[in-house]
Amino acid sequence: MRIAVIGMGYVGLVTGACLADIGHQVMGVDMDAEKISQLNRGKIIIYEVGLQDLIDRNLGRNLSFTTNTEEAVAESEVIFITVGTPQGEGGEADMSYVRQAAADIAASINGYKIIVNKSTMPVGSTRLVERIIKEKAPGEEFDVVSNPEFLREGTAVRDFMQPDRIVIGTESHKAAGLMAELYRPLRAPILITDPASAEMIKYASNAFLATKVSFINAIANICEMVNADVKEVALGMGYDRRIGFDFLRSGPGFGGSCFPKDCQALIKIAQGYGYDFHLLEGVMQVNREQMAMMVKKVEKLLGGLEGREVAAWGLAFKPNTDDVRDSPAVEIVRMLVKGGARVRVYDPEAMENARAVLPEPHYAASALEAVEEAEILVILTDWDEFKMQDFHRVKELMKGRDILDTRNCLDPISIRRLGFNYQGVGR
């Protein structure tokens, strides 16, 4: 099929590259001329495992990029809207980019099209896009479909190519059939439902996963009080098929571009209909408290923060991405600096993005440079590079012997045998 993808951010670029790789003709659209120029040279602007290979394999064959929305819409059968829906001042999703994309599509529509809401959008967004296009292009034939993305940063290409399910929200049999044909090469279960349910599935899924994270973090805090090991507790819970192992890893809290924003948006959606979502509000509160608790652990180990030398490994909200949006690591470093600590940070991929929002700490060129003369090492992102470090050398370089492993990614026994005072979360 001939496909246009409007918005070359994280979701749009991964979606476009993957659709091209399964055989569709894809034109990626963005108003940022410099971004499009780089993409047409094969240079991607985000770090995502496997994405560069897809671009290299398909660019100039099934995949191209342009700033010309009119051309892309006119030449396509299916148009994906993948523009940003950032969190507004009140917590609700900002739909201004979606409204503009819908208006641009209406200005160029030339026959039957399927317009696909791929970005995470509030309930009612399918109707919103439909209304805008009808008002600006009366008489044109089209269908608007909700097709939420379920991509995890760091594994987004795999998630697209091997999805647990594909959700299609539409009341049009024609659109449902064509969307099922579009995704047929993936051989994945397809759920066809109404638009409102499809939109709600995405928010409900992310809110539930965020709830699991906050729940296991709360359990981890209790484990420390009663001298239990949260990793053993999570293992015992995970064997229960009703619960499962996923998202039962304790840590400094959840972050990224989805969970915090989507949870807050769902709370706002509920409030708009007169329902107070106290459960999800509690999930968000636990998450905020978890980050503050990591700082208190550092303060307790050092006997204060003022003037103390702290090494921090990790800035991305999770490994295998350079994304620092709502990253617990960034927030914890910010709180440490505010408390008076002198912090040296290192991350394999996220330092350039972090500098824009966190200019205060010293950015080290390597993990070992970060620990030089440090009184404590705080691990904030569980990159494989950190697990593979030579901790004999780390010990030689550090002034202190404290390690706070907020991701529980190191083996406590082997680290303690080296002479470190190791602390994890809930262990």
N, C-alpha and C positions, 0 to 999 in steps of 0.2 A: 504493500500500500504506500501511497504518497502521504507523508506525515510532516507537519510543521510543529515545532516545539518552541513556544514563546517563553523566553526567560532562560538564560544560560547560567543560572546559579547551580547550586549543588544538585538539586533534584532534576532540573532540566537537562544538565549536561550528562548525568548518568543515564537518565531515561532515553535521551536522544541517541547516545552512543550504543546502548544496549539494543534499542529498536533497530538501529542500522545493522547491528551484528547478527540479528536473527532474520535479516533479509529485506527489511523495508527501506524505502528511499526517504531519508530524513533531512530536513532543513532546520537547523537551529537558528533561532532569532533572538537578538538582543539589541537594545539601543546603544549600548556601550561600544563605540566603534573600535577602540583599542582592544577590548576583550575579543571582539570578533576577528580582528586582525591577527591576534595571537593564536586564536583557535584555528584559523585557516592556515596558519604555519605549523599546526600540530602541537602547539604549546598549551597545555592545560593550566588553569589558574587555581586549581585546588589539588590537594594530595588525597588520593583515594586508590587503594590497592587494585590493580588490574585495569584502571581506567585508561592510562596512557596506551596500553596495548590495544584497547578497543579503538581509540582515536587513530593510532598508527595504521591499524588494519583496514579501517573503513573510510578514512578521509580521502575525498576525491573519487570515491566509488559510490558508496551508499550514503555518505554523510558530507554535508556542507554547512556553512555558517553565513549568515547575512544580517544586515541591519534593516533590510527591506521587508517590513511586515506585509505590505500589500502583495508583493510577489509571492511570498511564502504562503499566504492564505489562499491566493488565487490558484496556486498550483497544487494544493493539498486536498486530500479527501478527509483527513482527520487532523484536528488542530488541538494540541495539548497546551493548556495554560499551566505553566510551572513558575510563575512569578512569585516573589516573596509575599508572605502574609505576616509581617512582623507584629510583635505585641504592641498594642497601642498604649497610651498613657493610663487608661483605666483597666488594662489587663485583657481587653477584648482584642480580637484579630483585626489588624488594619487591612481593609480590603481595597484601598485606593489603587494599588497596582493591578488587581484583578479587574476592577471597573475599567481601567484604562485599556487593558488587554481586550476586554469584551468590546469596547467601543472601537478599537483598532480592527478587530475581526469584522465587526458590522460594516465598517467603511470599505472593506475589500471583498466581502462575501459574494460569490458568483455561482450559485447553484448549491445543491445539497451538500452540507458539511456536518460532520460530527465534531462538536466542541467538547473537549474533555477537561474537567477540573481535576488536575493531578495534585496540585499543591494542597496542603491541609487547610480547609476552609470551614467556617461555621455552618451549622445546619441552616439550610435555606439558600446557600450560595448557588446551587444549581439553578434555582428559580431566579435568583438575582441576575446571573449571566444571561439566562434566557430572556428576561424582561428587557435588559439593556439592548440586546441584539434585535429583539422585535421592535422596540421603539425606534432604533436608528436604521434598521433595514426592514421595513414592513414588507410583507409578501414573500420574503426569502424563505426557502425550506431548509431547516436545520434541526438537529437535536443536541441538547446539552446533557452530558453524562458525568456523573461523579465516579471517579476511578482513583481512590486514595492510594498514595504510595506508602510502602512499609519498608523503607530502606534504612538500614543502620550504617552510620558512618564507620568506615573501616572494613565493612563487608558488603557495601552497597551493590557492587557488580554481581556478587554471588547471590545476594538477596533478590535482585531483579531476575536473574537467570534461573534461579531455583526457588521460586516463591512458595510459601506455605499455602497461599490462596490468592486469587485475583478477585477483587470486589468491583462489580459494575452496577452502578445505581442509575436506572433509567426506566421509564414507562413505555419506551418505544421498542417494539419487537425488531424493527429494522436496525436501530442502533445497537441493540443487544447482540444481534447476530453478527454484525460487522465487527464489533469489539471482540467478540469471542473468536472470530477468524483472525483478527490482528494478533491475539495472544496465543493462537493455536500452537506455534512452534515450541512454546515453553512447556506444554503438556502438564499444566497445573490445574488444580481444582478451581472452577469459576463459580462464584456466587453472584447471581443476578437478583437484585433487589430494588426497592424504590430509592430515589435519590436521598431522602432524609435519613434513611437507615444506613446507606453507604457512608454518608458524611459522619454519622454518629459512630459507626464502627471504628473509624480511625481515632477519634477522640477517646472513646471508651477503651480501646486497646492500649493506647499510650498511658492513660490514667491508671489502668490496672497494673501495668508494668511498673510505673512509678510507685504505686502503692506497695508492690512487692519489695522494691528497693528500700523504701522508708521503713517497712515492717522489719526487714532483716537487720537494718541499722539499729532500730530500737531494740531488737532482740540482742544484738551484739553488745549494746551498752549494758543490758542486764546481765549478759554473760560475764562481763568483766567484774561486775559486783558479786556474782555468786561463784566465781572461779570456774566457769565453764568455757568451752572452746566453740566459738560460733561456727567454725568450719565443720566441726563434727555435728553440730546441731543442724546446720543447713543440709549436710549430707543425709542425716536421718529424715529430715523433712522431704528432701527431694525424691527419695525413693517412693514416696506416696504419689501414685500417678495422678491423683487429683491436684497435686501441688506442682510437682516437677522441679527440676534443678535450675532452670533459667531464672536469672535476675534474683538469685538468692546469695549474692556475694556482698558482704558488708564492706563499707568503705567510707569515703568522706562526703557522700551524697551524690545525687544525680545532677547532670547538667546537659549541655548541648543545645542544639537548635530546636528540639522537639518537646521533650518532657516538660520542662518548666513552662514554656509558652503554651503548649496544648492543655496542660492542667489548668493554668490560669484562665485560658479561653473557655474551657468547659465550665469552670466555676461561674464565669460571667454569663454563659449561655443559660445555665440553671437559674441564676439570679434574675435574668431577664424574664423568666417564666414564673418567678415567685418562689423558687425552691432554693433553700440554703444547703449547699453541698458540704456539710460539715466534715464528712469523712475525707474528701479530697483537700479541703482546707487544712486538715490535720496532717495530711501527707506532705503538703508544702511546708508547714511549720516544722515538722520533724527534719525535713531536708535542710532548712536554714540552720536549725540548731546543731545538726551534725557537723557542718562546716566550722561553726564556732567552737564545737567540742574538740576538733583537731588542734585548733590554736591553743586551747586551754591545756591540752596534753603537752604541747611544746613548752608552754610557759611553766608547767609543773616540772618537767624534766630539767629545765635550765634554771629554775628558781627565779624566773622573770624574763622579759623580752628586751628591755632597754639595753642597747649596745651589744647584744649577743650575736654571734656569728652563726647564721643558719644557711645550710645548703638545701636547696629544693630541687628534686628531680621530677620533672613533669609539669607541663602547662596545659596541654590539650585535655579535653574533658574525658577522653578515652584514648587508648593506643591506636595506631594505624590511621590517624587523622591529624590534620593541622588546625582543627576547629577549636577555638577557645571561647565560643559563645556560651555564656552562663556556666563556664567551667568551674567546678569546685576548686581545682588547683589554683586558678587565677584568683579566686575570691580568698582563699586561705593565704596565699602569698600577700595579697593586698592587706589583709588583717594583721599579718606578721609585721609588715613594714609599718603599718599604722601604730602598732604596739611598740615600735622603737627598734626592732631587730634589723640587723644588716644582712640582707638576703642575697645569696648568689644562686641564680636559677639556670637550669639547662633542660632543653627538650629537643629531641631529634628533628622535629618538623615544625613545631608551633611557635617558635620564638619570634619570627617576623610578625605574625598576627598578634602575638601577645604584646609586643612593644607598643602597638597602637592604643591599647587599653590599659597597659600596666608599665609605665615608663620608669618607675622608681627603682626596682632592684637592679643588680649587676647581672648582665647576661653573659654566662660563661661559654667558652668555645667547645667544651666537652664536659662529660659527666665528672671526670676526674678533676678538671680545673675547678668545677663548682664546689668540690668538697675540701679544697685546700684551706687549712686552718679553721675549718668549720667545727663548731662545738656540737652540732647535731645535724644529722642527715634526715630529711623528711621526703619520703617517696610519695608522690601525689598522682602519678599516672603509671600504670603497669606496662610500660614498654619492655619488650624482650631484651633490649639493650641494657636495661638496668638490672635485670635478673642475671645477666651473663657477665657482669662486671667482676673484676679481680678484687675481691674485698680485702685481701691481704694488702694490696696497694692502697685501697680506700682507707684502711686503718693507718697506714703510714702517713698519709696526707692529712688526715683529720687531726684536730687538736683534742676533740672530745671523743666519746665512745657511744653516744646515744644515737639510735636509729629508730625513727617513727615510721613504720610501714603502713600508711593509711589504706593500702590496697591489699594487704596480706599476701604479697606476691613472693616474698622471700621465705626460706625455710628457717624458722626460729632456732632450731637446734644447732644447725651448722653455723649460723651467724653468731650465736652466743658462744660457741666453741672458739671462735676467733677473738673473743674478748669484748664483743660489743654488748651494750645494754639494749636489747631489742624489745620494742613494743609494737604490737599490731592493733587491730580494732576488733574487740570482742574475743581476744585470745588470752 
